[in-house]
Amino acid sequence: EVQLVESGGGMVQPGGSLRLSCAASGFTLSNYDMRWVRQAPGKGPEWVSTITFGRGYTTYADAVKGRFTISRDNAKNTLYLQMNSLKPEDTALYYCARVTSQLRGQGTQVTVSS
């Protein structure tokens, strides 16, 4: 079965860090452009970051640039999002998705609050 399963979300204080994981099954993650997207309550989806297939070039939304890092472990067929210096406005449901596809995970909740 082709699927994506996220984990690693939780509640953290402002300035804290979290690492999200996205385990892929049924396909080879490194053969596709992959992205992280987030959706805050009452708002539409917001693109966060993309990593390209092959060489793994990365791009980031301005709101997270310098704080978040997207990466992947080809041996584990897993995508990651390292999030540092978290802010309350980063609170959202985060999900991974395969670019140019409807395939996405169910998401993992990140809440940044003191």
C-alpha positions in Angstrom: 0.0 0.0 0.0 1.3 3.5 -0.9 1.1 5.7 2.1 2.8 8.4 4.2 2.7 8.4 8.0 3.8 11.4 10.0 5.0 11.5 13.6 6.9 13.7 16.0 4.4 16.4 16.7 3.6 17.7 20.1 3.4 20.7 22.4 6.5 22.8 22.8 7.3 26.2 24.3 8.4 29.1 22.1 12.0 28.8 21.2 11.9 25.0 21.4 12.5 22.4 18.8 10.8 19.4 17.3 11.7 16.9 14.6 8.8 15.6 12.4 9.1 12.3 10.6 7.2 11.1 7.5 7.6 7.4 6.8 6.9 6.3 3.3 5.7 2.9 2.2 4.8 1.4 -1.1 7.2 3.7 -3.1 10.8 5.0 -3.0 10.6 8.5 -1.5 13.9 9.7 -3.0 12.4 9.2 -6.5 10.0 12.0 -6.0 9.9 15.7 -5.0 8.4 15.7 -1.5 7.1 18.6 0.6 5.9 19.6 4.0 2.7 21.6 4.3 1.0 23.0 7.3 -2.5 24.1 8.1 -3.4 26.3 11.0 -6.9 26.3 12.5 -9.3 28.4 10.3 -6.7 28.9 7.6 -5.8 27.2 4.3 -2.8 25.0 3.6 0.5 26.7 3.7 3.5 25.3 1.9 6.5 25.0 4.2 9.4 23.2 2.4 10.3 21.0 -0.6 13.1 18.6 -1.3 13.7 17.4 -4.8 14.3 13.9 -5.9 17.8 12.7 -6.6 20.2 15.4 -5.4 17.8 16.7 -2.8 17.7 20.4 -3.4 15.7 22.2 -0.8 13.5 25.3 -0.7 11.7 27.0 2.2 8.9 29.4 2.8 10.1 32.8 4.0 8.3 32.2 7.3 10.5 29.3 8.2 13.7 29.9 6.4 16.7 29.7 8.7 14.7 27.8 11.3 13.4 24.7 9.6 15.4 22.0 7.8 14.0 19.4 5.5 15.9 16.2 4.9 15.5 12.6 4.1 17.0 9.2 5.0 17.0 7.1 1.9 17.8 3.9 3.8 14.8 4.5 6.0 12.6 5.8 3.2 11.7 8.6 5.6 11.3 12.4 5.2 12.1 14.8 8.1 11.5 18.3 9.2 13.7 19.7 11.9 12.0 22.7 13.4 14.1 25.1 15.6 13.3 28.4 17.3 9.6 27.6 17.2 7.1 30.4 17.4 3.4 30.4 18.4 2.5 31.2 14.7 4.1 27.8 13.8 1.2 26.1 15.5 -0.6 23.9 12.9 -1.2 20.5 11.6 1.8 19.5 9.6 1.7 16.9 6.8 4.0 15.5 4.2 3.0 15.1 0.6 4.3 13.9 -2.7 4.5 16.8 -5.1 2.3 16.5 -8.3 0.2 13.9 -6.5 -2.8 13.7 -4.2 -0.7 11.5 -1.9 -0.4 12.9 1.6 -0.2 11.8 5.2 -2.8 12.3 7.9 -0.7 14.9 9.6 0.8 15.5 13.0 -0.2 18.4 15.3 2.4 21.0 16.4 1.4 23.4 19.1 3.8 26.1 20.3 2.6 27.8 23.5 3.9 28.9 26.8 
